[in-house]
Amino acid sequence: MSVYTTLNKNELKPLADRLQLSQINSLDGISAGVVNTNYKVTTNSGQYVLTMVEDPDEADALPFIASLLTYLAKKGIPCPRPVTDEDGNNHFILKNRPTLIASFLTGSSPSQPLAGHCYEIGKMLANIHLAGGDYKPNRTNPMGRIKWATLLEKTGPILKKTAPETLELLLDEAEWLEDNYHGLELPAGLCHGDLFPDNSLFTDGRLTGVIDFFFACNELYIYDLAVARNAWCFDDTGESVPGNWQKLCEGYEKIRPLSTAEKQQLTAAARAAALRFSLSRLFDNHFPRSGETVTKKDPQLFIKRLRYFRQLT
């Protein structure tokens, strides 16, 4: 999360009054993440997270996400619950940006994931997949292959001059995935799409919350597992931690066993996830948005992951 759009208490007050949040005591920008503007809102009645969607192309995503969070919360998933007004509305416009205010979850995100964390995340991911099995609204993956093509088109000319070997790798990988991964007929449904450590909350080793469903969509379940593998099963230098991957799978399969066909495509899905984050982080680094607090993340770690997964195939 980042802060691209500045907001003060006076600007928030009309919406806070509409939602009956009582007096606003503090409004603090949240620096983690890269996509939207986020604030922690503290009032006399409690704490909340305010999210403002910054990408005009994703403005229509908020109704899907707000309804999904309400649905998952009712299913027992420990996710933020949107605050509604007296008419039941759960998303609004603030400073010309689609805005959501949801409950603030307590806990802390692990700075270095351990095997125990991965086991809990595996179980939670499977629970989300099962809970979303009958969720009716669909959303195409906003960071799927159509988006990959756009990101490659925009970053390609820069990489051609500065990192031609990287560009060749990315183009080759996109082509391989088109031939070997896209179009697989495997179990699919609602996925989180971005379950990184900073989107999880733990208390005393127990997973107490999952946040930031902005990239939630309908996808292959193994893709969501592959995103988690990329996020949780490597150390700070980009080296694989096999024990974490083993526990992630154990946790997942305790709730939802994988089919033989799914297991055969786990590495291909991991390559797809590694390419997705390589491309998005390259784009964010070469085309940064201005803002009060902007978080940048290193694309090289995911390019290294991509090379690792290619060697496994």
Stockholm file with secondary structure:
# STOCKHOLM 1.0

chainA/1-313         MSVYTTLNKNELKPLADRLQLSQINSLDGISAGVVNTNYKVTTNSGQYVLTMVEDPDEADALPFIASLLTYLAKKGIPCPRPVTDEDGNNHFILKNRPTLIASFLTGSSPSQPLAGHCYEIGKMLANIHLAGGDYKPNRTNPMGRIKWATLLEKTGPILKKTAPETLELLLDEAEWLEDNYHGLELPAGLCHGDLFPDNSLFTDGRLTGVIDFFFACNELYIYDLAVARNAWCFDDTGESVPGNWQKLCEGYEKIRPLSTAEKQQLTAAARAAALRFSLSRLFDNHFPRSGETVTKKDPQLFIKRLRYFRQLT
#=GR chainA/1-313 SS CBBCSCCCHHHHHHHHHHTTCCCEEEEEECCSCSSSEEEEEEETTEEEEEEECCCGGGTTHHHHHHHHHHHHHHTTCCCCCBCCCTTCCCCEEETTEEEEEEECCCCBCCSSCCHHHHHHHHHHHHHHHHHGGGCCCCCBCTTSHHHHHHHHHHHHHHHHHHCHHHHHHHHHHHHHHHHHTTTCCCCEEEECSCCCGGGEEEETTEEEEECCCTTCEEEEHHHHHHHHHHHHSBCTTSCBCHHHHHHHHHHHHHHSCCCHHHHHTHHHHHHHHHHHHHHHHHHHHHSCCCCSBCCCCCTHHHHHHHHHHHHHC
#=GC SS_cons         CBBCSCCCHHHHHHHHHHTTCCCEEEEEECCSCSSSEEEEEEETTEEEEEEECCCGGGTTHHHHHHHHHHHHHHTTCCCCCBCCCTTCCCCEEETTEEEEEEECCCCBCCSSCCHHHHHHHHHHHHHHHHHGGGCCCCCBCTTSHHHHHHHHHHHHHHHHHHCHHHHHHHHHHHHHHHHHTTTCCCCEEEECSCCCGGGEEEETTEEEEECCCTTCEEEEHHHHHHHHHHHHSBCTTSCBCHHHHHHHHHHHHHHSCCCHHHHHTHHHHHHHHHHHHHHHHHHHHHSCCCCSBCCCCCTHHHHHHHHHHHHHC
//
